[in-house]
């Protein structure tokens, strides 16, 4: 992967895009620090698919994802059902 300073990436975007499509992801730096990556769309979609679990994986997971707050039951008094006549 080649590093591209943001000024070069802006000035030579077509070249950056062609290099990305030919050689793979390219890193864009801002003030010497890595800031972004330009990746081919196929690679991006592959990464997105790997990061997203399927419904089956979520349901079969040993640990729940997220915090689901369930209210305590039995704290309120309930009315007795009325008879239907």
N, CA, C and O of each residue as an XYZ file, in Angstrom:
340
protein
N       0.841     -1.179      0.000
C       0.000      0.000      0.000
C       0.885      1.241      0.000
O       1.875      1.328      0.726
N       0.506      2.166     -0.811
C       1.251      3.409     -0.911
C       0.558      4.490     -0.093
O      -0.670      4.537     -0.019
N       1.351      5.351      0.516
C       0.815      6.495      1.251
C       0.742      7.694      0.321
O       1.687      7.975     -0.418
N      -0.372      8.395      0.359
C      -0.584      9.592     -0.437
C      -0.883     10.756      0.502
O      -1.872     10.702      1.233
N      -0.065     11.803      0.510
C      -0.442     13.000      1.277
C      -1.733     13.577      0.694
O      -1.976     13.477     -0.509
N      -2.543     14.170      1.537
C      -3.848     14.642      1.093
C      -3.730     15.635     -0.066
O      -4.592     15.651     -0.945
N      -2.686     16.457     -0.083
C      -2.515     17.415     -1.180
C      -2.306     16.676     -2.504
O      -2.893     17.050     -3.519
N      -1.462     15.616     -2.500
C      -1.240     14.826     -3.712
C      -2.504     14.071     -4.113
O      -2.823     13.970     -5.298
N      -3.224     13.539     -3.120
C      -4.449     12.797     -3.409
C      -5.478     13.696     -4.082
O      -6.175     13.270     -5.003
N      -5.570     14.942     -3.620
C      -6.510     15.879     -4.228
C      -6.061     16.278     -5.630
O      -6.873     16.329     -6.554
N      -4.783     16.558     -5.785
C      -4.268     17.039     -7.075
C      -4.243     15.943     -8.128
O      -4.441     16.210     -9.314
N      -3.996     14.698     -7.695
C      -3.856     13.592     -8.655
C      -4.847     12.474     -8.348
O      -4.478     11.301     -8.299
N      -6.118     12.853     -8.140
C      -7.118     11.862     -7.744
C      -7.296     10.767     -8.781
O      -7.456      9.602     -8.414
N      -7.274     11.100    -10.050
C      -7.427     10.072    -11.099
C      -6.315      9.036    -10.995
O      -6.567      7.838    -11.125
N      -5.093      9.489    -10.763
C      -3.968      8.564    -10.606
C      -4.141      7.718     -9.342
O      -3.865      6.518     -9.354
N      -4.593      8.337     -8.265
C      -4.860      7.614     -7.019
C      -5.905      6.533     -7.242
O      -5.744      5.405     -6.777
N      -6.968      6.869     -7.946
C      -8.023      5.909     -8.233
C      -7.523      4.765     -9.109
O      -7.824      3.603     -8.837
N      -6.767      5.080    -10.150
C      -6.221      4.038    -11.018
C      -5.278      3.113    -10.250
O      -5.317      1.897    -10.442
N      -4.440      3.670     -9.391
C      -3.527      2.866     -8.587
C      -4.299      1.978     -7.630
O      -3.933      0.823     -7.412
N      -5.359      2.512     -7.066
C      -6.204      1.739     -6.158
C      -6.819      0.544     -6.881
O      -6.810     -0.570     -6.357
N      -7.341      0.767     -8.058
C      -7.974     -0.320     -8.819
C      -6.957     -1.350     -9.285
O      -7.273     -2.534     -9.393
N      -5.737     -0.901     -9.561
C      -4.698     -1.804    -10.061
C      -3.961     -2.524     -8.932
O      -3.735     -3.731     -9.016
N      -3.585     -1.796     -7.879
C      -2.722     -2.353     -6.833
C      -3.422     -2.626     -5.510
O      -2.827     -3.237     -4.622
N      -4.651     -2.197     -5.355
C      -5.359     -2.423     -4.097
C      -5.484     -1.148     -3.275
O      -5.210     -0.056     -3.773
N      -5.894     -1.281     -2.027
C      -6.155     -0.112     -1.181
C      -4.956      0.836     -1.074
O      -3.802      0.408     -1.060
N      -5.263      2.134     -1.000
C      -4.256      3.187     -0.885
C      -4.574      4.036      0.340
O      -5.734      4.359      0.595
N      -3.540      4.395      1.096
C      -3.704      5.183      2.307
C      -3.504      6.656      1.994
O      -2.571      7.031      1.285
N      -4.390      7.486      2.532
C      -4.267      8.936      2.407
C      -3.875      9.475      3.781
O      -4.513      9.169      4.788
N      -2.810     10.284      3.804
C      -2.324     10.828      5.073
C      -2.624     12.320      5.151
O      -2.666     13.018      4.138
N      -2.831     12.789      6.375
C      -3.071     14.211      6.613
C      -2.105     14.645      7.704
O      -2.173     14.164      8.835
N      -1.212     15.552      7.358
C      -0.155     16.013      8.265
C       0.690     14.853      8.783
O       1.107     14.845      9.941
N       0.938     13.879      7.917
C       1.796     12.750      8.266
C       1.098     11.601      8.964
O       1.693     10.534      9.120
N      -0.142     11.781      9.390
C      -0.884     10.718     10.074
C      -1.874     10.075      9.104
O      -2.512     10.763      8.308
N      -1.995      8.754      9.179
C      -2.942      8.053      8.316
C      -4.352      8.521      8.639
O      -4.771      8.511      9.797
N      -5.088      8.934      7.598
C      -6.415      9.500      7.807
C      -7.519      8.700      7.135
O      -8.626      8.612      7.664
N      -7.235      8.117      5.980
C      -8.281      7.432      5.233
C      -7.657      6.390      4.310
O      -6.446      6.367      4.087
N      -8.531      5.527      3.781
C      -8.099      4.501      2.833
C      -9.048      4.534      1.649
O     -10.266      4.589      1.817
N      -8.490      4.499      0.466
C      -9.285      4.355     -0.747
C      -9.147      2.909     -1.177
O      -8.044      2.442     -1.462
N     -10.266      2.198     -1.224
C     -10.242      0.773     -1.540
C     -11.186      0.485     -2.706
O     -12.179      1.191     -2.883
N     -10.888     -0.544     -3.503
C     -11.810     -0.942     -4.570
C     -13.159     -1.363     -3.976
O     -13.214     -1.875     -2.858
N     -14.224     -1.149     -4.711
C     -15.568     -1.409     -4.203
C     -15.766     -2.882     -3.839
O     -16.474     -3.180     -2.877
N     -15.168     -3.794     -4.574
C     -15.308     -5.218     -4.256
C     -14.698     -5.532     -2.890
O     -15.263     -6.293     -2.105
N     -13.549     -4.941     -2.623
C     -12.897     -5.132     -1.328
C     -13.748     -4.534     -0.202
O     -13.895     -5.139      0.860
N     -14.300     -3.355     -0.440
C     -15.154     -2.701      0.552
C     -16.377     -3.559      0.870
O     -16.716     -3.745      2.039
N     -17.036     -4.077     -0.153
C     -18.222     -4.912      0.068
C     -17.865     -6.192      0.815
O     -18.632     -6.645      1.665
N     -16.706     -6.779      0.508
C     -16.263     -7.981      1.200
C     -16.040     -7.683      2.680
O     -16.448     -8.463      3.541
N     -15.403     -6.571      2.972
C     -15.166     -6.190      4.358
C     -16.472     -5.911      5.101
O     -16.626     -6.301      6.258
N     -17.402     -5.243      4.440
C     -18.694     -4.960      5.054
C     -19.444     -6.253      5.373
O     -20.046     -6.380      6.439
N     -19.403     -7.209      4.446
C     -20.104     -8.476      4.634
C     -19.502     -9.259      5.790
O     -20.231     -9.885      6.559
N     -18.177     -9.233      5.922
C     -17.507     -9.953      7.012
C     -17.814     -9.322      8.360
O     -17.864    -10.024      9.371
N     -18.020     -8.029      8.393
C     -18.242     -7.323      9.654
C     -19.669     -7.465     10.159
O     -19.926     -7.244     11.342
N     -20.601     -7.830      9.285
C     -22.004     -7.896      9.657
C     -22.405     -9.343      9.918
O     -22.371    -10.160      8.998
N     -22.788     -9.683     11.160
C     -23.195    -11.062     11.422
C     -24.568    -11.353     10.819
O     -25.397    -10.455     10.671
N     -24.791    -12.604     10.478
C     -26.088    -12.996      9.931
C     -27.092    -13.144     11.070
O     -26.703    -13.197     12.237
N     -28.357    -13.211     10.744
C     -29.393    -13.388     11.757
C     -29.183    -14.701     12.495
O     -29.368    -14.768     13.710
N     -28.803    -15.732     11.777
C     -28.550    -17.029     12.401
C     -27.425    -16.914     13.430
O     -27.540    -17.440     14.538
N     -26.344    -16.231     13.069
C     -25.224    -16.056     14.001
C     -25.650    -15.268     15.231
O     -25.225    -15.578     16.344
N     -26.489    -14.247     15.039
C     -26.972    -13.462     16.174
C     -27.830    -14.300     17.112
O     -27.686    -14.217     18.332
N     -28.724    -15.108     16.544
C     -29.621    -15.913     17.367
C     -28.889    -17.036     18.091
O     -29.278    -17.416     19.195
N     -27.836    -17.571     17.480
C     -27.104    -18.676     18.088
C     -25.911    -18.226     18.928
O     -25.189    -19.062     19.471
N     -25.700    -16.942     19.038
C     -24.555    -16.428     19.796
C     -24.695    -16.778     21.275
O     -25.797    -16.730     21.822
N     -23.592    -17.128     21.921
C     -23.666    -17.481     23.344
C     -23.930    -16.274     24.243
O     -24.448    -16.423     25.350
N     -23.581    -15.096     23.774
C     -23.757    -13.882     24.566
C     -24.643    -12.920     23.778
O     -24.425    -12.727     22.582
N     -25.641    -12.312     24.427
C     -26.491    -11.372     23.694
C     -25.717    -10.117     23.297
O     -24.779     -9.711     23.984
N     -26.115     -9.513     22.192
C     -25.490     -8.270     21.742
C     -26.381     -7.117     22.138
O     -27.583     -7.124     21.869
N     -25.798     -6.146     22.766
C     -26.559     -4.971     23.185
C     -27.167     -5.173     24.558
O     -27.235     -6.291     25.068
N     -27.598     -4.095     25.134
C     -28.229     -4.150     26.447
C     -29.728     -4.015     26.282
O     -30.232     -2.976     25.854
N     -30.428     -5.069     26.625
C     -31.880     -5.073     26.553
C     -32.399     -4.981     27.977
O     -32.214     -5.902     28.773
N     -33.040     -3.883     28.292
C     -33.544     -3.672     29.641
C     -34.987     -4.151     29.687
O     -35.850     -3.626     28.982
N     -35.238     -5.143     30.516
C     -36.587     -5.667     30.677
C     -37.141     -5.173     32.007
O     -36.453     -5.245     33.025
N     -38.369     -4.674     32.014
C     -38.944     -4.212     33.275
C     -39.222     -5.394     34.200
O     -39.499     -6.502     33.740
N     -39.146     -5.147     35.503
C     -39.455     -6.184     36.480
C     -40.944     -6.473     36.421
O     -41.758     -5.568     36.242
N     -41.289     -7.733     36.573
C     -42.695     -8.121     36.534
C     -43.225     -8.245     37.946
O     -42.477     -8.527     38.882
N     -44.504     -8.035     38.088
C     -45.167     -8.261     39.354
C     -45.165     -7.074     40.289
O     -45.639     -7.206     41.417
N     -44.669     -5.950     39.895
C     -44.649     -4.787     40.786
C     -45.994     -4.070     40.804
O     -46.323     -3.404     41.786
N     -46.754     -4.192     39.762
C     -48.038     -3.488     39.694
C     -49.171     -4.468     40.014
O     -49.107     -5.661     39.718
N     -50.177     -3.918     40.613
C     -51.343     -4.744     40.885
C     -52.206     -4.779     39.647
O     -52.414     -3.768     38.975
N     -52.688     -5.932     39.371
C     -53.521     -6.090     38.180
C     -54.981     -6.276     38.603
O     -55.286     -6.827     39.660
N     -55.845     -5.803     37.751
C     -57.278     -5.993     38.017
C     -57.633     -7.435     37.755
O     -57.034     -8.102     36.911
N     -58.590     -7.891     38.471
C     -59.103     -9.232     38.226
C     -59.945     -9.171     36.969
O     -60.653     -8.191     36.739
N     -59.874    -10.203     36.160
C     -60.697    -10.179     34.935
C     -62.191    -10.209     35.277
O     -62.628    -10.881     36.212
N     -62.939     -9.466     34.496
C     -64.391     -9.465     34.710
C     -65.002    -10.609     33.939
O     -64.489    -11.039     32.906
N     -66.105    -11.089     34.464
C     -66.803    -12.187     33.795
C     -67.561    -11.644     32.605
O     -68.142    -10.560     32.650
N     -67.542    -12.411     31.561
C     -68.291    -12.038     30.353
C     -69.645    -12.736     30.433
O     -69.715    -13.957     30.573
N     -70.702    -11.967     30.344
C     -72.036    -12.562     30.426
C     -72.757    -12.496     29.125
O     -73.895    -12.955     29.026
